[in-house]
Amino acid sequence: MAAKVQGVEDPPAEVLAEAAGAFGLLASPARLHLMWTLAQGESDVTALAERVGGALPAVSQHLAKLKLAGLVRSRREGRRVVYLIDDPDVEEVVRWLVGRLAERAEQRKPARRRTRDLGA
């Protein structure tokens, strides 16, 4: 029986395990960068490798892991294989979290500049 906290029931263990697996895959900066890039639009592996600055074999391996986990899918367009995020909820989480952290980093920049200007 699942525990309740303030009237909200805990998710089943299998759901927590699935979420942990997804977060575990996204804990890699390289895979998170790929997911962020794919959140901007679908792409083939060559363009992804160029965009994220990774070697083609490494990017292909990361995409294979993401695909196996059901986070991305691919389709063939002639000789190209195009990748896209397979779960709109995961896409939303990636966009929100990375976007929010980027905003915070940007907000901290002027404070650092002012400190340097004061001779610190």
VENZI-V232537 format. One record per run of one state. SS is the DSSP state (2 for helix, 1 for strand, 0 for the rest). FROM is the first residue (numbers start at 1). LEN is the number of residues. Records with the same first field share a line. If there is no record, write none. Layout:
SS: FROM-LEN + FROM-LEN
This chain:
0: 1-3 + 6-2 + 10-3 + 27-2 + 40-3 + 53-3 + 69-3 + 78-2 + 86-2 + 118-3
1: 4-2 + 8-2 + 43-2 + 72-6 + 80-6
2: 13-14 + 29-11 + 45-8 + 56-13 + 88-30
